[in-house]
Amino acid sequence: MLTKDGCLERRKRFWDEVPDEAEWALIADPRHLNYLANFWVQPLSFSFGERGILLLEREGRATLLADNFAFRSASAEPYVDREQLTYWYDHKHSVINRDYALFEAVKSIAPELTARSGVIESTWLPAGIVPLLESANVLEGVEVGPILRTLRRSKHDDEIVLLRKCMAAGDAGHARAREVIRPGVSELDVYREIQSAAIAEAGRAAIVYGDFRATNAAEPKAGGLPTEYVIKEGDLFIVDYSVMLDGYRSDFTNTYAVGEPTQRQQELFDACVAGLEAGEKAIAVGAKCADIYQTVSKPLEEAGVGPLAHHAGHGLGMGHPEPPILVPESVDELLEGDVVTLEPGVYVEGVGGMRIEHNILVTSDGAERLNGQTISLT
């Protein structure tokens, strides 16, 4: 989970970006409650999809607004000074509309905002809450969401620690995939083994999602969750998946040959490796993402299967994908603290489809790889 010191530092960075006259802020995006206060409703719970609202005050106080069942479903203790909870369900009475329970929590603190200036995360705050803030002075023209999304790009130490745990779980799943992918097993069988290994490494429940699909000469492009398809000799199996813990995630890939790869499959895989290695060397603070795309794509073009048909990579953290985006017309540049993917791939009729991927932390010295799976067809 995130640390208290990390959350407090992120709040300080947030207030540095908000006009001085703002004395309070209402944060509504569930990811931003996690980012700033370590409040994350566990997706593997009966309150999945529910949320809270965070009241931050420039003087330092933080208040969590939520219903009692959303609060008890949090993945960890939130770092707040008080919890303003509405009892939505008490095992005795009928329940009200759960959204209204959240509104009641906001209503209870609205008098504290009277005649004080503040900002709201308007892109996520429910319209039904806005009338409750009539006595407050909500500053116009201040977009809280974009401020926080920009800040999220430069990861703090506690975020990197959590991402490394996601990566380690992903590595374990890839190691298991190499052991179990063979003719006669289904895509679903492989997924189950990967999921089991990843969760065992994580040491707790986790979300495991992504692409677990076989490709072949007749069907070179396939993605998404596994099917009951039974793997055959000559297939290529793409394992491109994420392990999510406390709202953060990994996302890296290898392609596994079922049996001996053909000469052309190996040639194209080697071109992907060349693109991956070139892209990793090009990672640097200030590097243009469009240039990195071209760097990754060049070996594929030289192999006669380029340009790269999808992004060469993307930002990673609580979103998937999130900025920066490594595509031909990107205007993004890399920032120190970005975590990005690099993922060359080719999908050729008569050969099959393949993709490989690393997760990279952008540092002042260049690039630090966060994942450690073996990249090879066999």
Buried (B, 14 or more C-beta within 10 A) or exposed (E): BBBEEBBBBBBEBBBEEBEEEBBBBBBBBBBBBBBBBBBBBBBEBEBEEBBBBBBBBBEEEBBBBBBBBBBBBBBEEBBBEEBBBBEBBEEEEEEBEBBBBBBBBBBBBBEEBEEBBBBBBBEBBEEEBEEBBEEBBBBEEBEBBEBBBEBBBBBBEBBBBBBBBBBBBBBBBBBBBBEBBBEEBBBBBBBBBBBBBBBEBBEEEBBBBBBBBBBBBEBBBBBEEBBEBBBEEBBBBBBBBBBBBBBBBBBBBBBBBBEEBBEBBBBBBEBBBBBBBBBBEBBBBEBBBBEBBBBBBBBBBEBEBBEBEEBBBBBBBBBBBBBBBBBEEBEBBBBBBBBBBBBBBBBBEEBBBBBBBBBBBBBEEBBBBBBEBEBBBE
